[in-house]
Amino acid sequence: MNGEILLVALIIIGLIGRSHIITTAACVLLIVKLISLERYLPTIERRGLELGLLFLTMGVLVPFASEKISIKDVSSMFTTWPGILALLGGAIATYMNGKGLELLKLDPQMIVGLVIGSIFGIIFLRGIPVGPLMAAGITAFLLRAFTFLFDKIR
């Protein structure tokens, strides 16, 4: 029963924060639990992230397939400062997402704080939700920075 309550809480938090992905994911998992399909939860946990990343990557690559991005656009990424900075930003973001994934695997209950923090960011900072993976990556960086600073102070 505890899992259902937490999923309902995540649904409510997702609705308040206008995070359709979190709301939908929590709804689907709640349905899986309510119709007694819990035996599939380990498979969803193991393969769900891979499928999500597959579809995310496909969505990002659509402009290449639809020829909205030309070879000239790609070559400018290597020859202009904004392009070089975009490459650097993309590399840093994916690195941080990887660290966020590691953090969520080690401490999955952290997702609640990430979701609530995202809602605060949406409401008070007028931010846009981009997903828990980047939030977890930033959290992993902050945890490492705080550990480094406070271990040096002691």
C-alpha positions as CSV (number, residue, x, y, z in Angstrom):
1,M,0.0,0.0,0.0
2,N,2.9,2.3,0.7
3,G,4.0,2.2,-3.0
4,E,0.6,3.2,-4.2
5,I,0.4,6.2,-1.8
6,L,3.8,7.4,-3.0
7,L,2.8,7.0,-6.7
8,V,-0.4,9.0,-6.0
9,A,1.7,11.7,-4.3
10,L,3.9,11.8,-7.4
11,I,0.9,12.1,-9.6
12,I,-0.4,15.0,-7.6
13,I,3.1,16.6,-7.5
14,G,3.4,16.1,-11.2
15,L,0.0,17.7,-11.8
16,I,0.8,20.7,-9.6
17,G,4.2,21.1,-11.3
18,R,2.8,20.6,-14.8
19,S,5.2,17.7,-15.4
20,H,3.2,15.5,-17.7
21,I,6.0,12.9,-18.0
22,I,6.2,12.4,-14.2
23,T,2.4,12.3,-13.9
24,T,2.0,9.8,-16.8
25,A,4.8,7.6,-15.6
26,A,3.4,7.4,-12.1
27,C,-0.1,6.7,-13.5
28,V,1.2,3.8,-15.6
29,L,3.1,2.3,-12.7
30,L,0.1,2.7,-10.4
31,I,-2.0,0.9,-13.0
32,V,0.7,-1.9,-13.3
33,K,0.5,-2.3,-9.5
34,L,-3.3,-2.2,-9.3
35,I,-3.9,-4.8,-11.9
36,S,-1.3,-7.1,-10.2
37,L,1.4,-7.0,-12.9
38,E,4.2,-6.3,-10.4
39,R,6.3,-9.1,-11.8
40,Y,7.0,-6.8,-14.7
41,L,8.4,-4.0,-12.5
42,P,12.0,-5.3,-12.6
43,T,11.9,-5.5,-16.4
44,I,10.5,-1.9,-16.6
45,E,13.2,-0.8,-14.2
46,R,15.9,-2.5,-16.2
47,R,14.8,-1.7,-19.7
48,G,12.6,1.4,-19.2
49,L,15.5,3.8,-19.1
50,E,17.0,2.3,-22.2
51,L,13.8,2.7,-24.1
52,G,13.2,6.2,-22.8
53,L,16.7,7.2,-23.9
54,L,16.2,5.5,-27.3
55,F,13.1,7.6,-28.0
56,L,14.6,10.8,-26.6
57,T,17.6,10.3,-28.9
58,M,15.4,9.5,-31.9
59,G,13.4,12.7,-31.2
60,V,16.6,14.8,-31.1
61,L,17.8,13.2,-34.4
62,V,14.6,13.8,-36.3
63,P,15.9,17.2,-37.8
64,F,18.7,15.2,-39.4
65,A,16.3,12.7,-40.9
66,S,13.9,15.4,-42.1
67,E,16.8,17.3,-43.5
68,K,16.1,20.4,-41.5
69,I,19.8,20.4,-40.5
70,S,22.3,20.6,-43.4
71,I,25.9,19.6,-43.7
72,K,26.7,23.4,-43.6
73,D,24.9,23.6,-40.2
74,V,26.9,20.7,-38.9
75,S,30.2,22.1,-40.1
76,S,29.5,25.5,-38.4
77,M,29.5,23.7,-35.1
78,F,33.2,23.1,-35.5
79,T,34.2,26.5,-36.8
80,T,32.3,29.1,-34.7
81,W,32.5,30.0,-31.1
82,P,28.7,29.4,-30.5
83,G,29.1,26.0,-32.2
84,I,32.2,25.1,-30.2
85,L,30.5,26.2,-26.9
86,A,27.4,24.1,-27.9
87,L,29.6,21.1,-28.4
88,L,31.2,21.7,-25.0
89,G,27.8,22.3,-23.4
90,G,26.4,19.1,-24.9
91,A,29.4,17.1,-23.7
92,I,29.2,18.5,-20.1
93,A,25.4,17.9,-20.0
94,T,25.7,14.3,-21.1
95,Y,28.5,13.7,-18.6
96,M,26.3,15.2,-15.8
97,N,23.3,13.1,-16.9
98,G,25.5,10.0,-16.6
99,K,26.4,11.0,-13.1
100,G,22.7,11.7,-12.3
101,L,21.8,8.2,-13.5
102,E,24.5,6.7,-11.3
103,L,23.1,8.8,-8.3
104,L,19.5,7.6,-9.0
105,K,20.6,4.0,-9.2
106,L,22.4,4.3,-5.8
107,D,19.7,6.4,-4.2
108,P,16.3,6.0,-6.0
109,Q,14.3,7.8,-3.3
110,M,16.1,11.0,-4.3
111,I,13.6,11.3,-7.2
112,V,11.0,12.7,-4.8
113,G,13.3,15.6,-3.8
114,L,14.2,16.2,-7.5
115,V,10.5,16.3,-8.5
116,I,9.6,18.6,-5.7
117,G,12.6,20.8,-6.4
118,S,11.6,20.9,-10.1
119,I,8.2,22.0,-9.1
120,F,9.6,24.8,-7.0
121,G,11.8,25.8,-9.9
122,I,8.7,25.9,-12.2
123,I,6.6,27.9,-9.9
124,F,9.0,30.3,-8.3
125,L,11.8,30.6,-10.9
126,R,9.6,30.2,-14.0
127,G,11.7,27.3,-15.1
128,I,10.9,24.5,-17.6
129,P,11.0,20.9,-16.5
130,V,13.6,18.9,-18.5
131,G,13.4,15.7,-16.6
132,P,14.9,14.2,-13.5
133,L,18.1,13.0,-15.1
134,M,19.6,16.5,-15.5
135,A,18.3,17.5,-12.1
136,A,20.0,14.3,-10.7
137,G,23.2,15.2,-12.5
138,I,23.3,18.7,-11.0
139,T,22.5,17.2,-7.6
140,A,25.4,14.7,-8.0
141,F,27.7,17.6,-8.8
142,L,26.5,19.6,-5.8
143,L,26.9,16.6,-3.5
144,R,30.5,16.1,-4.8
145,A,31.2,19.8,-4.3
146,F,29.8,19.9,-0.8
147,T,31.7,16.7,0.1
148,F,34.9,18.2,-1.2
149,L,34.4,21.5,0.6
150,F,33.3,20.1,3.9
151,D,35.9,17.3,4.0
152,K,38.6,20.0,3.5
153,I,37.1,22.2,6.3
154,R,37.1,19.5,9.0
